[in-house]
Amino acid sequence: MATLIPRLLTPLVMLTLGSCSYAYDLKVVAIDGHVAFVVDPSSRGQPDCIRSIHVSADDGEPKATAAPGDDEALVRNGSVYWWEFMEIGSCQNPFPVIYGVPLKGKRSAAVGYVAAKRLKVGVVYEVGAESSGSGYGSGWFKIQRNGQIENYRNDPTPPMRDDNGYVINGSEAKP
């Protein structure tokens, strides 16, 4: 019986440990003419701050241009328009988070940095953020010609795949 109790408790302990992480939906809004990120009010997770954020062009285009101090590989290979990660214990940046305003806290030395670039009209961008307690938020958005911001909960431009599940890029297929 003594060995049975740990076996019975293991799933409960794993469930409890696994519940520390959570996901939430990000929504993009305009505040005083600036692009800002908030937690979607209908999202199950409702963090009050972030410690990291990244914005990139969905599907890799158009590419941004790296500036001095940027991690050039992130800009070139990841189509990153803004990438800022603070140390894990930090969560000093309350919502709403204004695009391009530097995050508070100590920047993580292990992760690159990309200063915010000018966003372009008509481009779909993906945004991701990390919050305290292993929370992760994501969303997609596009700035319309009239300045309105269109939000998407899921990737509006998922890659095309062939019958075997490979991503089709032009005439070539990639696993």
C-alpha positions in Angstrom: 0.0 0.0 0.0 2.9 2.4 0.8 4.1 2.2 -2.9 0.6 2.6 -4.2 0.1 6.0 -2.6 3.0 7.7 -4.5 1.7 6.2 -7.7 -1.8 7.6 -7.1 -0.5 11.0 -6.1 1.9 11.3 -9.1 -0.8 12.4 -11.6 -2.2 14.9 -9.1 1.3 16.4 -8.5 2.0 16.5 -12.2 -1.3 18.3 -12.9 -0.6 20.8 -10.1 2.9 21.5 -11.4 1.7 21.8 -15.0 -0.9 24.3 -14.1 1.7 27.0 -13.4 1.9 27.9 -17.1 -1.0 29.4 -18.9 -1.9 31.0 -22.3 -3.8 34.2 -23.0 -4.9 36.1 -26.1 -3.3 39.4 -27.0 -5.4 42.2 -28.6 -3.9 45.1 -30.4 -5.5 48.5 -30.0 -4.7 52.2 -30.7 -4.1 54.4 -27.7 -3.5 58.1 -28.5 -2.4 57.2 -32.0 0.0 54.5 -30.8 -0.2 50.7 -31.3 -0.7 49.1 -28.0 -1.0 45.5 -26.7 -3.6 44.5 -24.1 -5.0 41.2 -22.9 -8.1 40.3 -24.7 -11.0 40.7 -22.2 -12.5 37.4 -23.3 -9.2 35.5 -22.7 -9.1 32.9 -19.9 -5.7 34.0 -18.7 -5.6 37.6 -17.4 -2.0 38.6 -16.5 -1.3 42.2 -15.5 2.2 42.5 -16.8 4.8 41.2 -19.3 8.6 40.5 -19.1 9.1 40.0 -22.9 7.6 40.8 -26.2 8.3 40.1 -29.8 6.6 41.3 -33.0 7.4 39.8 -36.4 6.0 39.9 -39.9 3.8 36.8 -40.4 5.1 34.6 -43.1 8.5 36.4 -43.0 7.7 39.3 -45.3 8.4 42.2 -45.5 11.7 42.0 -43.8 12.7 44.8 -41.5 16.1 46.5 -41.7 18.5 45.9 -38.7 19.7 49.0 -36.9 22.9 49.3 -34.8 22.6 47.3 -31.7 20.0 44.9 -33.2 20.5 41.1 -33.4 20.9 41.0 -37.2 20.0 37.3 -37.4 16.6 37.9 -35.7 15.8 40.6 -38.2 17.1 38.8 -41.3 15.9 35.3 -40.5 12.9 35.9 -38.3 11.4 39.1 -39.9 11.5 40.6 -36.4 10.2 44.2 -35.9 10.6 44.3 -32.1 12.2 41.8 -29.8 12.8 42.6 -26.1 13.3 40.0 -23.3 13.9 40.8 -19.7 15.3 38.4 -17.1 12.9 35.7 -16.0 12.1 37.1 -12.5 11.1 40.4 -14.0 7.5 41.5 -14.7 7.7 45.2 -14.4 5.7 46.2 -17.5 1.9 46.5 -16.9 -0.7 46.4 -19.7 -1.3 48.2 -21.9 2.2 47.9 -23.5 2.9 50.6 -26.1 4.7 49.4 -29.2 8.3 50.5 -29.2 8.5 51.8 -25.6 11.5 50.1 -24.0 10.5 47.5 -21.4 11.5 48.1 -17.8 13.8 45.6 -16.1 17.2 44.0 -16.7 17.5 42.8 -20.3 18.4 39.1 -20.6 21.9 38.6 -21.8 21.0 35.1 -23.2 18.5 36.5 -25.8 19.0 38.9 -28.6 17.5 42.4 -28.8 15.8 44.3 -31.7 14.7 47.9 -31.3 11.2 48.6 -32.6 10.9 49.2 -36.3 8.2 51.2 -38.1 5.1 49.0 -38.8 3.7 48.9 -42.3 0.1 49.2 -43.4 -1.5 46.0 -44.7 1.1 43.6 -43.3 0.0 40.8 -40.9 2.2 40.8 -37.8 2.4 38.1 -35.1 2.9 39.3 -31.5 4.0 37.2 -28.5 4.6 38.1 -24.9 5.7 36.3 -21.7 4.3 37.1 -18.3 4.9 36.0 -14.8 4.1 32.4 -13.8 5.1 31.1 -17.3 2.2 32.9 -19.0 2.4 33.2 -22.7 0.2 35.5 -24.9 -0.1 35.6 -28.6 -2.1 37.2 -31.4 -1.9 38.5 -35.0 -2.9 41.9 -36.3 -2.9 44.1 -39.3 -3.0 47.9 -39.6 -5.5 48.9 -42.2 -5.1 51.9 -44.6 -7.7 53.9 -42.5 -5.6 53.3 -39.4 -7.9 50.7 -37.9 -6.3 47.6 -36.4 -7.7 44.2 -37.4 -7.0 41.5 -34.8 -6.9 37.7 -35.4 -6.9 35.0 -32.7 -5.3 32.5 -35.0 -2.8 32.8 -37.8 -4.8 34.3 -40.7 -2.1 33.2 -43.2 -1.2 29.6 -42.3 1.4 28.0 -44.6 0.1 25.9 -47.5 0.9 22.2 -47.0 0.8 19.3 -49.5 -0.9 16.0 -48.8 2.1 14.7 -46.8 2.1 17.7 -44.4 5.1 19.5 -46.0 5.1 23.3 -46.2 4.9 24.3 -49.8 7.0 27.3 -50.7 6.7 28.1 -54.4 7.5 25.0 -56.3 9.4 23.3 -53.5 8.2 21.3 -50.5 9.9 21.5 -47.1 9.2 19.2 -44.1 
